[in-house]
Amino acid sequence: MDKSEICRAYRAFIDDWQPENETDNEFLLSNQEVFKSHIAFCLSGHPEILLHEDKDLKEKWQKSLLSSNVNKTPIISQCGIIGDKLPVARIHGKIKGVPGGDSKGNTLISFNNPSEYSYCREQSVNSNVSEIAMNKYTSALNVLMADKRHRTLIDDTVVFHWASSGNDSCDDLFNMLTFSDSLDAEHTEEAVERVIKNAADGVVLADIDELLENIDTNVDFYVVGMKPNSARLAVSFVYRQKFGRIVENLLQHQVDMKISGNEKPVPVWQIKKELVSPKSSNEKANPNTVVKLFDAVLYGHNYPSSLMATVIRRIKTDSDTDTNGFIKMNPVRIGILKACINRDDRLKGKEEEIKMSLDTQNRNPAYVCGRLFAVLENIQQRSAGYRTIKDAYFTSASSKPATVFPKLLHLAQHHLAKIDNSRYADESITELLDMISGEFPDTLTLKEQGVFIIGYYQQKAYTSNKIKEYKENNEKEGM
């Protein structure tokens, strides 16, 4: 310490400092905020040389911590992180700035009740984390917490992510594919959109090299989710994977989610948003579903069954209308259903069932029933204006088609008599009935209900595009 210039300067300052003489200090009296702030000592004229960053001082302070304990006798044990026999940390440092947490910071490891003590080891001594490891992990988490590039807030969960190499380009690309729908680097955004489009067209991740330029694909990448509770920080999930593999899985996830020509990535927060009612101000997605969603996104596993179940329930429950008063559907929710169905088929070695747009060759009874419902709804809309059969019959038609469609077909005959070009609409109904030989399924499983909804959505989108094209052509001819 005697070799350290700043330590010698600080010692001299302490020796000569007279606190009682500072009561009339004009600087302190005019800057009251200084008493509420952290103060750093530096050499006069050299603000870059800070006392708390001095190597010799930090080493001596570390030795002092290692030798300190309630009874001044440190407990030596094998550290669960480092692996060496070292003094165990009795009290762990706090992670500051966690949204929803304590303003003074939250601890990751804390034992405050006698029932949590083990073999007379009190507080955090029974966690077998050394002072050295504790200081390292708390410092690292505080640095990540302070850097928006390495952490994202999803509801009440803070998601930390970093590459073991420290390459921030990994975090930029990870953010682009997982949490954000835009990125400052325009060429990266264009490359992402191109890769997703090519993969969706069957060229599986062909342009991935452009995305991973100057990035070590073999580096370990970590994703950790934490959220505060009344006592401490709770770890929701921890993932570690080679970064190149993570990028491939993230791109595959975005391809699975695509349901239209818009190739921009769908961020995780938007998926979570679709799991709750749009009318709710405080409802949150099931945390178990979210954890399993991250597992599917980062590791390429199946999406959780609760994800599809929740989306189907929301589609049946929520109502949303367009500017004309007609019922519309959120494409993100349809994309979630498509991703769940296609990934399940792919992992089972089957051909993916759902295409990006209307599949007129798909003879799956659930898909055909969904298309038929959309056709019948369009006929009624053309006949009776804004009124639609979706409000009254969609839920039952998507779960028990055999009990609903005979009635809907009977109603359609009355509506056909009131619309123009009824012959084309009648032929569409006949064509769809022929695809299922006129036999409606008694009940549909959860997956089949998802297929029904996608068939309905894609048929509506197809019809809407045809109407738009027809109007545009008439306008051109009128000109």
Secondary structure, DSSP 8 states (H G I E B T S, - for coil): -TT-HHHHHHHHHHHH--GGGGTT-HHHHH-GGGGGS----EETTEEEEEGGG-HHHHHHHHHHHHT--TTS---EEE-TTT-SEEEB-SS--EE---TTS-TT-EESS---SGGG-BTTB-GGGGG--BHHHHHHHHHHHHHHHT-TTSEEEETTEEEEEEETT--HHHHHHHHHHHT-S--S-HHHHHHHHHHHHHHHTT-TTTTHHHHTTT--TTSEEEEEEEEE-SSSEEEEEEEEEEHHHHHHHHHHHHHHH--SS--S---HHHHHHTTS-TT-SS----HHHHHHHHHHHHH-----HHHHHHHHHHHHH---B-TTS-B---HHHHHHHHHHHHHHHHHTT------SS--TT---HHHHHHHHHHHHHHHHHHHHTT--THHHHHHHHHH-HHHHHHHHHHHHHHHHTTSTTHHHHHHHHHHHHHHTTT---S---HHHHHHHHHHHHHHHHHHHHHHHHHHHHHHHHH-
